[in-house]
């Protein structure tokens, strides 16, 4: 849960930085960063739930199911925002894909850093010594 809190805090900072786009009439940066923060927090929760279920039941298929759900959310939101921006040409969603991608990157870095620093966590239980 601490990792989700870190992701949300970093996401709020990114949302604050994305408010600069409102000054220049570009609300898409804020929309993309907001959606990206929510998607990243959901993906962190799915990462831990998937690994926990897989380790408890000894079924790798559960981990793969959660993995594909996470990737579907990532790709689905990126495609949706690109469709709203490029195909439908909705002015509020201009550059929202870039805001979304900016919100995705720090979350991945946070997960990697926190997981490598912790010795006992859900992801390292099945690790061979």
C-alpha positions in Angstrom: 0.0 0.0 0.0 3.0 2.3 0.6 3.9 2.0 -3.0 0.5 3.1 -4.1 0.8 6.1 -1.8 4.2 7.0 -3.4 2.7 6.7 -6.9 -0.2 8.9 -5.9 2.1 11.5 -4.4 4.3 11.6 -7.5 1.2 11.7 -9.6 -0.1 14.7 -7.7 3.2 16.5 -8.3 2.9 15.7 -12.0 -0.7 17.0 -12.1 0.5 20.2 -10.5 3.2 20.6 -13.1 0.6 19.8 -15.8 -1.5 22.8 -14.7 1.1 24.9 -16.5 -0.6 23.8 -19.7 -3.8 25.5 -18.6 -2.0 28.9 -18.7 -1.2 28.3 -22.4 -4.7 27.0 -23.2 -3.6 23.3 -23.3 -5.8 21.4 -20.9 -4.9 18.1 -22.6 -1.6 17.9 -20.6 -3.6 18.0 -17.3 -6.2 15.5 -18.6 -3.5 13.1 -19.7 -1.5 13.4 -16.5 -4.7 12.9 -14.3 -5.7 9.8 -16.3 -2.2 8.5 -16.3 -1.9 8.8 -12.5 -5.1 6.9 -11.9 -4.1 4.2 -14.4 -0.7 3.8 -12.9 -2.1 3.5 -9.4 -4.5 0.8 -10.6 -1.6 -1.0 -12.3 0.5 -1.0 -9.2 -2.4 -2.6 -7.3 -2.9 -5.2 -10.0 0.8 -5.9 -10.0 0.7 -6.8 -6.3 -2.6 -8.6 -6.4 -1.5 -10.7 -9.4 1.8 -11.7 -7.9 0.2 -12.4 -4.5 -2.5 -14.6 -6.0 0.0 -16.4 -8.2 2.4 -17.1 -5.3 -0.4 -18.3 -3.0 -2.0 -20.7 -5.6 1.2 -21.6 -7.4 -0.4 -20.8 -10.8 1.5 -18.7 -13.2 -1.6 -18.3 -15.3 -3.0 -15.9 -12.7 0.0 -13.7 -12.9 -0.2 -13.7 -16.7 -3.9 -12.8 -16.5 -3.2 -9.8 -14.2 -0.2 -8.9 -16.5 -2.4 -8.8 -19.6 -5.0 -6.8 -17.7 -2.4 -4.2 -16.8 -1.1 -4.0 -20.3 -4.6 -3.8 -21.7 -5.3 -0.8 -19.4 -2.1 0.9 -20.5 -2.6 0.4 -24.2 -6.3 1.0 -24.0 -6.0 4.4 -22.4 -3.2 5.4 -24.7 -5.2 4.5 -27.8 -8.4 6.1 -26.4 -6.7 9.4 -25.8 -4.9 9.3 -29.1 -8.3 8.6 -30.8 -9.9 11.5 -29.0 -7.0 13.8 -29.9 -6.2 12.8 -33.5 -9.3 11.3 -35.0 -12.1 13.2 -33.3 -9.9 16.4 -33.0 -11.4 17.4 -29.6 -9.5 20.5 -28.6 -9.5 19.6 -24.9 -7.6 16.4 -25.5 -4.8 18.0 -27.6 -1.5 16.7 -26.3 -3.3 14.5 -23.7 -1.3 11.4 -24.9 1.9 13.1 -23.9 0.6 14.0 -20.5 -0.5 10.3 -20.1 3.0 9.0 -21.1 4.6 11.5 -18.7 2.5 10.2 -15.9 3.3 6.5 -16.8 7.1 6.8 -16.7 7.7 7.8 -13.0 5.4 5.1 -11.7 7.5 2.4 -13.4 10.7 3.9 -11.9 9.1 4.1 -8.4 8.1 0.4 -8.6 11.5 -0.7 -9.7 13.4 1.4 -7.0 11.1 0.3 -4.1 11.1 -3.3 -5.1 14.9 -3.5 -5.4 15.4 -1.8 -2.0 13.1 -4.1 -0.1 14.4 -7.5 0.9 11.1 -9.1 2.0 8.2 -8.3 -0.2 5.5 -10.1 -2.1 7.5 -10.0 -5.4 10.7 -11.6 -3.9 9.0 -14.5 -1.9 9.4 -16.9 -4.8 13.0 -15.9 -5.5 15.6 -18.7 -5.4 18.5 -18.1 -3.1 
